[in-house]
Structure formats: structure tokens, C-alpha cells
Amino acid sequence: MLFATKRPSFCRPFAALFLVCLTLLANAQSPGETTAPKIDRAEAETQFKTGLSFLYGVAGKKNLEEAARWFRFSAEKGYAKAQGILGLCYHSGQGVTQNFTEAAKWLRKAAEQDDAIAQFSLGTLCANGQGVTKDAAEAAKWYRKAAEQGHAAAQTNLGAVLQAGNGVEADSSQAATWYRKAADQGFALAQANLGQMLASGQGVIKDPAEAVKWYRKAAEQSDATAQFLLGSAVFLGEGAPQDYVEAYKWINLAAAQSHAAAADHRLTVSEKMTPAQIAEAQRLSALFSQRSKASTTNSAIAGGTATNAVAAFSTGTGFFLSDDGYLITNFHVVSDALRIEVRTRQGKFPAKLVKADRANDLALLKVARGTELFRPLPLGPSRVVKLGDSVFTIGFPNTSVQGMEPKFTDGKINGIFGMQDDPRHFQISVAVQPGNSGGALVDARGNAIGIVTFRLDDLKTFRLTGSLPQNVNYAVKSAFVGAFLDAIPELASRLKEPNPGDPKYEDVVKAAQEAAALVLVYQ
């Protein structure tokens, strides 16, 4: 018989320093910095950002040793973010010789300034005895401090130690409370752990249907334990209608991730199924895997079956600048293209790359057309854009999941400058997903004042740190687009003049929709 293990799962930090840094950068000020000892904040912050530039490789100068050196300069001035990152550098051995004792020292300095990520990381060092004496109670203390600041991974680990009574008095009710806080933030480990408590009635009223709900949320995020637990529940008909095909699908997905018990239980399920049911379950498993991959790489599956090779293409967005087929998008959308197609309401057209600007992530395409005329958008002046201005984009995000019809999202200009005060970019609150890259950032007058370019990856950052960047997205300013286009005389003379008036909003949206195009890149 299938079973659901009740052993809680812990979240481990240190998986990828780069994304931890993104989260730290996204949080402009950590709570403790308001109470930290007086420091030369401006100088320390400049040194910290210099370290980040070497870490990211801005302008092609990636150098982990230099990054760690600048983080140390800033950390020695008491700057909490730098102390935290320097601790992570020592833990992972990036830019410095791996040294858990040094890692613990710098993480503790940041943690004592109420940096939640450092508190969580220090708690894990205490739990594992890395660089400090192994101390479950001390680990629980730091998990709690971070958890009380809303750090989802820390909330999950605090729930786990409370459930197990590891370093603290066991309290299943409090464990469930902390799991729920993290689960409500979308954290998969917490969702799976909460589901197990609901399934068993440990610390909460037993509710198999509610357990299945949380298993499903985590399983959809590709959490292997949750996939196994969901498959088990569906197989047994506990909390959901019994369905062998659905059970096999989820357990098969867990087995593909090397879940310890999944392969044996998959065999148990298959013994109750017909060959046709097994084939359907395998098809559904393959479809989920393809869609899961597409949601992170935006690869759309074109044709094929679960047992045959498939052709894949990536997608992005572009918009027309002229009625004869000049189209602009991001360079990263088409950088690896062997063949490019552009899809509009008029049909699908082959396109070629005319000019590229790698530094500013711009690419100009030209559509091969017959007699078709396209609806271009005018470029507006980015220099007049103000903080708080309303903007929107129309694009084609996650086409394999959301379909190939255009999607509208709107927001505000959050910053006149981009990451690390990069003058080329706006920071925007317009929701951006894979596939939106290359779309026009449109103002209230219907002018393209920028091109949607990149975002901080919420899901990856969240999975690694339990902290979400708050919708941090960026667009290349139209001033840099215009300079790029000046080198194409035959196009420069055909660009539309900016709209000067205040047209109806529905007309502005319609014009942007007509100018938008889906870019299909075959690799």
C-alpha cells in the first residue's frame, strides 16, 4: 500500500549565490540597517555595489575575487548586506577560500543587524555544525528571528523543528501555523509539509481534501515529495476521487526526480491499470514536464509525442516600427536563432536579423512580406517620463501555457534608472513573464517609451531564499532605441512621429495590440 511519510522537509540555503544577491539587491533596505551602528553608509553602499558589479560581470568584468574584496571593504564598515554576502562567499568558496568559520562570523554580524537572509543562513549553519558548534536550539532561535520577518524558508524550517521537537519543545499546532504562513507565500516545501499535517490531523483538524489542495500547489511547482504525496492520495481516493491515471502521472513525475519511494509505488499503481491507461498517464507526465520546462525557458513544444523527439522553439515579443515590416525586439530573444518567424493577425512571416546591439539588448528584424502593411507604434521621448507615470505592455508570455493571443499588463514607472542606477533602463511594475521580452512599454499617449527587457526571477529567488523580489522589472529607454535606429537611414525616415495629444485609452491599447507581434525563434 502507498504511504505518505510524515518526516518534515527542511529548506537548505547556499544553493546559488548569484540569486541570493539579486534578492539582497531587490530589497533596498533591510530592517536592521535602521538600527545598525553609525557607518559611512554612502561609501559602504558604493563598495557593496562595486562588488555586485564584479559578481554580475557588468560590462564584461566578472571577477569573483574582486567581488569578495569589495564586499569585505563594505562589510568591515558594518554594512549588513555586504556582511551577509561575504558570509555566503566563504560558505560556497566563491572568490575566497571556502571557510565555514569565516562564513559563520560574517553571517552572524549581518544577522545581528536583523538581516533575515543572514539569520536563516546562520540558523542552517548551527543546525549542521558548519563553522559553529552544532546547536539545534541556536538554529531554532535564528530561524524564528528570520521567520518573524516573513522569510518563507525560515518559516518552513521553524515549522519543521517545532514539529520534530528539535532544539525546542515539540508543538505541532505552532508548526502548522508557520507552515501555513510560508505556504500562503507559495513556498512549495511548506505546502507539502502542511499537506502532510492536514492528511494526518497532526496539529490541525484532519482534512484530506485540504491536504490534497496543498499537495497540488507544491506538485505544480515540481516538488517531488508533493508529487509523490498527491499521487498517493489520488490512488487511495483520500481527499480526492480515486484516479489511477492521475495517480500514476504524479508518482511517475516524482520518480523522474529520483524520489526514493516513487519507483516502487509506481509499479503498485500500474498493476491496477490497463496498458491504455498507463500510456495515457505517461503522456500526461510528459506533457507536464514539457510545460514545466516551458514555463522557465519559454520553450514551446511543436508536434511530436511522449515517445518521439520533438522540435522546440523559443518565443518573445516584438513590435513594428514601420508599415513595411521593420520590427524591434530584444537581442537575447533571437541571439541563438537559426530561423526567425513573426506571427501577427495577418499570418506568419519569415524574418531576418538586420542589426543587433548586444550591449543594450536590441535587435532589429525585417519581415519578408507580400502586399501586407503593418501597424507601427511611434517612439516617444523617454527623457520626459516621470516617476509614477502609467505604462503598459502587450506581449506573448509563456505561449505554451497561456496560448498565442496577446496579453495586456499595466503598471507604473517605479524608477527612472535601472539596476545599480543604470541610465539605460526604467524600473517598472508592469508584470513581466518569460515571453514578454521585446514588447513595447507604452505610455498613456500611445508612444513606445521603452522596450521590456528583463526581470528579477521571482520563483527561483523565492525557492532559494524564501524572499520575493517585489515585481522588479526593467525596460530599455526609447532614447537608446532611437540612437540604435539612427544607423538605418531607410528606416529612420519612416518612423512615425510621437503622438502629441491625449487619445482615448481604448484606442491606445488597440494600436499597441495591432503593432505587437509574436517572435518565433527556431534553434
C-alpha positions as CSV (number, residue, x, y, z in Angstrom):
1,M,0.0,0.0,0.0
2,L,1.2,3.5,-0.7
3,F,2.1,5.7,2.3
4,A,2.8,9.3,3.0
5,T,5.9,10.0,5.1
6,K,5.4,12.4,8.0
7,R,9.0,13.4,8.3
8,P,9.2,17.2,7.6
9,S,11.3,18.6,4.9
10,F,13.8,21.4,5.5
11,C,14.9,24.1,3.1
12,R,18.7,24.4,2.6
13,P,20.3,27.8,1.7
14,F,23.5,28.5,-0.3
15,A,22.3,26.8,-3.5
16,A,23.2,29.7,-5.8
17,L,24.9,32.8,-4.5
18,F,24.0,34.8,-7.6
19,L,20.3,34.7,-7.0
20,V,20.7,35.4,-3.3
21,C,22.5,38.6,-4.4
22,L,19.6,39.5,-6.6
23,T,17.2,39.2,-3.7
24,L,19.5,41.3,-1.5
25,L,19.8,44.0,-4.1
26,A,16.0,44.0,-4.7
27,N,15.4,44.8,-1.0
28,A,16.6,48.4,-0.9
29,Q,17.0,48.5,2.9
30,S,17.0,45.6,5.3
31,P,15.2,46.2,8.6
32,G,18.3,46.1,10.7
33,E,20.1,48.9,8.8
34,T,17.9,51.5,10.5
35,T,19.3,50.4,13.9
36,A,22.8,49.4,12.9
37,P,25.8,51.4,14.3
38,K,26.5,54.6,12.5
39,I,28.6,53.9,9.4
40,D,29.6,55.8,6.3
41,R,26.6,54.4,4.5
42,A,27.3,56.1,1.2
43,E,30.8,54.8,0.9
44,A,29.8,51.3,2.2
45,E,26.9,51.1,-0.3
46,T,29.2,52.2,-3.2
47,Q,31.7,49.4,-2.3
48,F,28.8,46.9,-2.0
49,K,27.5,47.8,-5.5
50,T,31.1,47.6,-6.9
51,G,31.2,44.1,-5.5
52,L,27.9,43.3,-7.2
53,S,29.2,44.6,-10.5
54,F,32.1,42.2,-10.4
55,L,29.8,39.4,-9.3
56,Y,27.3,40.0,-12.1
57,G,30.0,40.7,-14.7
58,V,28.6,44.1,-15.6
59,A,30.3,45.4,-18.7
60,G,32.2,42.1,-19.1
61,K,34.2,42.4,-15.9
62,K,33.0,39.4,-13.9
63,N,35.6,38.6,-11.2
64,L,34.6,36.7,-8.1
65,E,37.8,37.5,-6.3
66,E,37.3,41.3,-6.8
67,A,33.7,40.9,-5.8
68,A,34.6,39.3,-2.5
69,R,37.3,42.0,-1.9
70,W,34.8,44.8,-2.3
71,F,32.2,43.1,-0.2
72,R,34.9,42.9,2.5
73,F,35.6,46.6,2.3
74,S,31.9,47.3,2.7
75,A,31.3,44.6,5.4
76,E,34.2,45.9,7.5
77,K,32.3,49.2,7.6
78,G,29.3,47.4,9.1
79,Y,27.1,47.2,6.0
80,A,24.7,44.3,6.7
81,K,24.1,43.2,3.1
82,A,27.8,43.1,2.4
83,Q,28.4,41.1,5.6
84,G,25.7,38.6,4.5
85,I,27.0,38.1,1.0
86,L,30.6,37.9,2.2
87,G,29.5,35.1,4.6
88,L,27.8,33.3,1.7
89,C,31.0,33.7,-0.4
90,Y,33.0,32.0,2.4
91,H,30.4,29.2,2.7
92,S,30.4,28.4,-1.1
93,G,34.1,29.2,-1.7
94,Q,33.3,31.8,-4.4
95,G,36.0,34.4,-4.7
96,V,37.6,33.2,-1.4
97,T,38.9,30.0,0.0
98,Q,36.0,28.1,1.5
99,N,35.9,28.6,5.2
100,F,32.8,27.8,7.3
101,T,34.2,29.6,10.4
102,E,34.5,32.8,8.4
103,A,31.1,32.3,6.9
104,A,29.6,32.0,10.3
105,K,31.4,35.0,11.6
106,W,30.1,37.3,8.8
107,L,26.7,35.9,8.7
108,R,26.4,36.4,12.4
109,K,27.3,40.1,12.0
110,A,24.6,40.6,9.4
111,A,22.1,38.5,11.4
112,E,22.6,40.7,14.5
113,Q,21.6,43.6,12.3
114,D,18.3,41.8,11.6
115,D,19.1,40.7,8.1
116,A,16.6,37.9,7.6
117,I,18.6,36.1,4.9
118,A,21.7,36.0,7.1
119,Q,19.6,34.9,10.1
120,F,18.2,32.0,8.1
121,S,21.6,31.0,6.7
122,L,23.2,31.2,10.2
123,G,20.4,29.0,11.6
124,T,21.3,26.4,9.0
125,L,25.0,26.5,9.9
126,C,24.0,26.0,13.5
127,A,21.7,23.1,12.6
128,N,24.5,21.4,10.6
129,G,27.5,22.3,12.7
130,Q,29.3,24.2,9.9
131,G,31.7,26.8,11.3
132,V,30.0,26.7,14.7
133,T,29.2,24.1,17.3
134,K,26.1,22.1,16.2
135,D,23.3,23.6,18.3
136,A,19.6,22.8,17.4
137,A,18.3,25.4,19.9
138,E,20.5,28.1,18.4
139,A,19.4,27.1,14.9
140,A,15.7,27.4,16.0
141,K,16.4,30.8,17.5
142,W,17.7,32.2,14.2
143,Y,15.0,30.6,12.2
144,R,12.5,32.3,14.4
145,K,14.0,35.7,14.0
146,A,14.0,35.4,10.2
147,A,10.5,33.8,10.2
148,E,9.1,36.7,12.2
149,Q,10.3,39.0,9.3
150,G,8.3,36.9,6.8
151,H,11.2,34.8,5.4
152,A,9.3,31.8,4.0
153,A,12.2,29.4,4.0
154,A,12.9,30.2,7.7
155,Q,9.2,29.8,8.4
156,T,9.3,26.4,6.9
157,N,12.4,25.3,8.9
158,L,10.9,26.7,12.1
159,G,7.8,24.7,11.4
160,A,10.0,21.6,10.9
161,V,11.9,22.0,14.2
162,L,8.7,22.6,16.1
163,Q,7.1,19.5,14.5
164,A,10.1,17.4,15.3
165,G,10.9,18.9,18.7
166,N,14.5,19.5,17.5
167,G,16.0,22.1,19.8
168,V,12.7,23.3,21.0
169,E,9.7,21.8,22.7
170,A,7.6,20.0,20.1
171,D,4.4,21.9,19.2
172,S,2.5,20.5,16.2
173,S,0.0,23.3,16.3
174,Q,2.6,26.0,16.1
175,A,4.5,24.0,13.4
176,A,1.3,24.0,11.3
177,T,0.9,27.8,11.8
178,W,4.4,28.5,10.5
179,Y,4.0,26.1,7.6
180,R,0.8,27.9,6.6
181,K,2.5,31.3,6.7
182,A,5.1,30.1,4.2
183,A,2.6,28.0,2.2
184,D,0.5,31.2,1.7
185,Q,3.5,32.8,0.2
186,G,3.7,30.0,-2.4
187,F,6.7,28.1,-0.9
188,A,6.5,24.5,-2.1
189,L,8.3,22.8,0.8
190,A,5.9,24.4,3.3
191,Q,2.9,23.5,1.2
192,A,4.0,19.8,1.1
193,N,4.7,19.7,4.9
194,L,1.3,21.4,5.7
195,G,-0.4,18.9,3.5
196,Q,1.1,16.0,5.4
197,M,-0.1,17.5,8.7
198,L,-3.6,18.0,7.3
199,A,-3.7,14.5,6.0
200,S,-2.7,13.0,9.4
201,G,-4.5,15.5,11.6
202,Q,-1.2,16.4,13.4
203,G,-1.5,19.8,14.9
204,V,-4.6,20.6,12.9
205,I,-8.1,19.2,12.2
206,K,-7.7,16.3,9.8
207,D,-8.8,17.3,6.4
208,P,-7.7,15.1,3.5
209,A,-9.3,17.3,0.8
210,E,-7.4,20.4,2.2
211,A,-4.2,18.2,2.2
212,V,-4.7,17.4,-1.4
213,K,-5.1,21.1,-2.2
214,W,-1.7,21.9,-0.7
215,Y,0.0,18.9,-2.3
216,R,-1.3,20.0,-5.7
217,K,0.0,23.5,-5.2
218,A,3.5,22.2,-4.4
219,A,3.4,19.5,-7.1
220,E,2.6,22.1,-9.7
221,Q,5.9,23.7,-8.7
222,S,7.6,20.3,-9.4
223,D,8.3,19.5,-5.8
224,A,9.0,15.7,-5.9
225,T,7.7,14.9,-2.4
226,A,4.4,16.7,-3.1
227,Q,4.1,14.9,-6.4
228,F,4.5,11.6,-4.7
229,L,2.1,12.5,-1.9
230,L,-0.5,13.8,-4.3
231,G,-0.2,10.6,-6.4
232,S,-0.6,8.5,-3.3
233,A,-3.7,10.4,-2.2
234,V,-5.4,10.1,-5.6
235,F,-4.5,6.4,-5.8
236,L,-6.1,5.8,-2.4
237,G,-9.0,8.1,-3.0
238,E,-8.2,10.1,0.1
239,G,-9.2,13.7,-0.2
240,A,-9.8,13.4,-3.9
241,P,-11.7,11.0,-6.3
242,Q,-9.7,7.8,-6.9
243,D,-8.0,8.1,-10.3
244,Y,-5.3,5.6,-11.3
245,V,-4.2,7.6,-14.4
246,E,-3.7,10.8,-12.3
247,A,-2.0,8.9,-9.5
248,Y,0.4,7.3,-12.0
249,K,1.1,10.7,-13.6
250,W,2.2,12.3,-10.4
251,I,4.1,9.4,-9.0
252,N,5.9,9.0,-12.3
253,L,6.9,12.6,-12.2
254,A,8.3,12.1,-8.6
255,A,10.2,9.0,-9.8
256,A,11.8,11.0,-12.6
257,Q,13.2,13.3,-9.9
258,S,14.7,10.2,-8.1
259,H,12.2,10.3,-5.2
260,A,13.2,7.3,-3.0
261,A,9.8,5.5,-2.8
262,A,8.2,6.6,-6.1
263,A,9.5,3.9,-8.4
264,D,8.2,1.1,-6.2
265,H,4.8,2.7,-5.8
266,R,4.6,3.4,-9.5
267,L,4.8,-0.3,-10.0
268,T,2.0,-0.8,-7.4
269,V,-0.3,1.6,-9.3
270,S,0.5,0.2,-12.7
271,E,-0.7,-3.3,-11.6
272,K,-4.2,-1.9,-11.3
273,M,-4.1,-0.2,-14.8
274,T,-4.7,-1.2,-18.4
275,P,-1.9,-0.6,-20.9
276,A,-4.0,2.2,-22.4
277,Q,-4.3,3.9,-19.0
278,I,-0.6,3.6,-18.5
279,A,0.1,5.1,-21.9
280,E,-2.2,8.0,-21.1
281,A,-0.6,8.6,-17.7
282,Q,2.8,8.6,-19.4
283,R,1.5,11.1,-21.9
284,L,0.2,13.4,-19.2
285,S,3.6,13.1,-17.3
286,A,5.5,14.1,-20.5
287,L,3.1,17.0,-21.1
288,F,3.6,18.3,-17.6
289,S,7.4,18.1,-17.9
290,Q,7.3,19.9,-21.2
291,R,5.1,22.6,-19.8
292,S,7.2,22.9,-16.7
293,K,10.3,23.4,-18.8
294,A,8.5,25.9,-21.0
295,S,7.5,28.0,-18.0
296,T,11.1,28.6,-17.2
297,T,12.7,28.6,-20.6
298,N,9.6,29.6,-22.6
299,S,10.2,26.7,-25.0
300,A,7.1,25.7,-26.8
301,I,6.6,22.1,-27.9
302,A,5.8,21.8,-31.6
303,G,4.3,18.4,-32.6
304,G,5.7,15.0,-31.5
305,T,4.6,12.6,-28.9
306,A,5.8,11.5,-25.5
307,T,8.0,8.8,-27.1
308,N,9.3,10.7,-30.1
309,A,11.8,13.6,-30.4
310,V,10.2,17.0,-30.6
311,A,11.2,20.2,-32.3
312,A,11.4,23.2,-30.0
313,F,11.4,26.9,-30.4
314,S,11.6,29.8,-28.1
315,T,9.4,32.8,-28.2
316,G,9.4,36.5,-27.4
317,T,7.6,39.7,-28.3
318,G,8.4,42.5,-30.8
319,F,6.6,45.5,-32.2
320,F,6.5,47.1,-35.6
321,L,8.3,50.5,-36.2
322,S,7.2,50.9,-39.8
323,D,4.4,49.7,-42.0
324,D,6.8,47.9,-44.4
325,G,7.9,45.3,-41.8
326,Y,10.7,46.7,-39.6
327,L,10.3,45.2,-36.1
328,I,12.3,45.6,-32.9
329,T,12.8,43.1,-30.1
330,N,15.5,42.2,-27.6
331,F,18.7,40.7,-28.8
332,H,18.5,37.9,-26.3
333,V,15.2,36.7,-27.9
334,V,16.9,36.0,-31.2
335,S,20.6,35.6,-30.3
336,D,20.7,31.8,-30.9
337,A,18.3,31.8,-33.9
338,L,18.8,29.6,-36.9
339,R,15.5,30.8,-38.3
340,I,13.1,33.5,-37.2
341,E,9.3,33.9,-37.9
342,V,7.0,36.6,-36.9
343,R,3.3,35.9,-36.2
344,T,0.6,38.6,-36.4
345,R,-3.1,38.6,-37.0
346,Q,-2.3,38.7,-40.7
347,G,-0.4,35.5,-40.6
348,K,3.1,34.1,-40.1
349,F,6.1,35.7,-41.9
350,P,9.8,34.8,-42.2
351,A,12.1,37.5,-40.8
352,K,15.8,38.3,-40.8
353,L,18.1,40.0,-38.4
354,V,19.1,43.4,-39.8
355,K,21.1,44.9,-36.9
356,A,21.9,44.0,-33.3
357,D,23.2,45.8,-30.3
358,R,24.3,43.3,-27.7
359,A,25.2,45.9,-25.1
360,N,21.7,47.4,-25.0
361,D,20.0,44.1,-25.8
362,L,18.3,45.3,-29.0
363,A,17.7,43.6,-32.3
364,L,16.1,45.0,-35.5
365,L,14.2,42.5,-37.7
366,K,12.8,42.9,-41.2
367,V,9.7,40.8,-42.1
368,A,9.6,39.4,-45.6
369,R,6.1,40.3,-46.8
370,G,3.9,40.5,-49.9
371,T,1.4,43.3,-50.1
372,E,0.8,43.4,-46.3
373,L,1.1,46.7,-44.4
374,F,1.7,46.6,-40.7
375,R,0.6,49.0,-37.9
376,P,3.6,50.6,-36.4
377,L,4.0,52.3,-33.0
378,P,5.7,55.7,-32.6
379,L,8.7,56.1,-30.4
380,G,8.1,58.7,-27.7
381,P,10.8,60.7,-25.8
382,S,11.9,58.8,-22.7
383,R,13.5,62.0,-21.2
384,V,10.1,63.4,-20.3
385,V,9.0,60.3,-18.4
386,K,8.4,60.9,-14.7
387,L,8.4,58.7,-11.7
388,G,4.9,57.2,-11.2
389,D,3.8,57.6,-14.8
390,S,1.3,54.9,-16.0
391,V,2.6,52.5,-18.6
392,F,1.6,49.1,-20.1
393,T,2.8,46.4,-22.4
394,I,1.2,43.9,-24.7
395,G,3.1,40.7,-25.3
396,F,3.1,36.9,-25.6
397,P,4.2,35.4,-22.3
398,N,4.5,31.6,-21.8
399,T,2.8,30.7,-25.0
400,S,2.9,27.0,-24.4
401,V,0.8,27.5,-21.3
402,Q,-1.1,30.8,-21.9
403,G,-1.6,30.5,-25.6
404,M,-0.6,32.7,-28.5
405,E,-3.1,35.5,-28.1
406,P,-1.6,38.8,-26.9
407,K,-1.8,39.6,-23.2
408,F,-2.1,43.1,-21.6
409,T,-0.4,44.1,-18.3
410,D,0.0,47.6,-16.9
411,G,1.8,49.3,-14.0
412,K,3.9,52.3,-13.2
413,I,7.4,53.8,-13.7
414,N,9.0,52.7,-10.4
415,G,12.4,54.1,-11.1
416,I,13.9,56.5,-13.7
417,F,17.1,54.4,-13.6
418,G,17.6,50.6,-13.7
419,M,19.6,48.1,-11.7
420,Q,22.6,49.8,-10.0
421,D,21.2,53.1,-11.3
422,D,21.8,52.1,-14.9
423,P,20.7,55.1,-17.0
424,R,19.7,52.9,-19.9
425,H,16.7,51.4,-18.2
426,F,13.5,52.2,-16.4
427,Q,12.4,50.1,-13.5
428,I,8.7,49.2,-13.9
429,S,5.9,47.5,-12.0
430,V,4.3,46.1,-15.2
431,A,4.0,42.4,-14.7
432,V,6.6,40.6,-16.9
433,Q,6.9,36.9,-17.6
434,P,9.1,34.8,-20.0
435,G,8.0,35.7,-23.5
436,N,7.3,39.4,-22.7
437,S,10.8,40.3,-23.6
438,G,10.9,42.7,-26.6
439,G,7.4,44.1,-26.1
440,A,6.8,47.9,-26.2
441,L,6.5,49.8,-23.0
442,V,3.7,52.2,-23.9
443,D,2.7,55.5,-22.2
444,A,-0.8,57.0,-22.0
445,R,-0.4,58.8,-25.3
446,G,0.3,55.6,-27.2
447,N,4.1,56.2,-27.6
448,A,6.6,53.4,-27.1
449,I,8.9,54.9,-24.4
450,G,10.9,51.7,-24.0
451,I,11.3,48.0,-24.6
452,V,10.5,45.4,-21.9
453,T,13.9,43.7,-21.3
454,F,14.3,41.7,-18.2
455,R,13.1,40.9,-14.7
456,L,14.3,39.5,-11.4
457,D,13.2,35.9,-11.4
458,D,10.6,35.6,-8.6
459,L,10.3,31.9,-8.5
460,K,14.0,31.0,-8.5
461,T,14.8,33.7,-6.0
462,F,11.9,32.6,-3.8
463,R,12.8,28.9,-3.9
464,L,16.4,29.6,-2.9
465,T,15.9,32.3,-0.2
466,G,12.2,32.4,0.7
467,S,12.1,36.1,-0.2
468,L,10.4,37.5,-3.2
469,P,11.6,40.5,-5.2
470,Q,8.5,42.7,-5.4
471,N,7.8,42.8,-9.1
472,V,11.2,44.2,-10.1
473,N,11.2,44.6,-13.9
474,Y,13.2,46.7,-16.4
475,A,12.8,48.3,-19.9
476,V,15.4,49.8,-22.2
477,K,14.6,53.5,-22.7
478,S,13.5,54.7,-26.1
479,A,16.4,57.2,-26.3
480,F,18.8,54.2,-26.6
481,V,16.4,52.6,-29.1
482,G,16.4,55.8,-31.2
483,A,20.2,56.0,-31.2
484,F,20.3,52.4,-32.3
485,L,17.9,53.1,-35.2
486,D,19.7,56.2,-36.4
487,A,22.2,53.9,-38.2
488,I,19.4,52.7,-40.5
489,P,18.6,55.6,-42.8
490,E,15.9,53.9,-44.8
491,L,14.1,53.2,-41.5
492,A,14.8,56.5,-39.7
493,S,12.8,58.4,-42.3
494,R,9.8,56.1,-42.0
495,L,9.4,56.2,-38.2
496,K,6.1,57.6,-37.0
497,E,6.1,60.9,-35.2
498,P,5.2,60.7,-31.5
499,N,1.6,61.1,-30.6
500,P,1.2,64.6,-29.1
501,G,-2.4,64.5,-27.8
502,D,-4.4,62.5,-25.3
503,P,-6.3,59.8,-27.2
504,K,-8.8,57.5,-25.7
505,Y,-7.2,54.8,-23.6
506,E,-9.0,52.0,-25.5
507,D,-7.6,53.4,-28.8
508,V,-4.1,53.5,-27.3
509,V,-4.4,49.8,-26.3
510,K,-5.8,48.8,-29.6
511,A,-3.0,50.5,-31.5
512,A,-0.4,48.7,-29.3
513,Q,-2.1,45.4,-29.8
514,E,-2.1,45.9,-33.6
515,A,1.7,46.7,-33.5
516,A,2.6,43.8,-31.3
517,A,4.0,40.6,-32.9
518,L,4.9,37.1,-31.6
519,V,8.6,36.3,-32.4
520,L,9.2,32.6,-33.0
521,V,12.9,31.5,-32.9
522,Y,13.9,28.1,-34.2
523,Q,17.2,26.9,-32.8
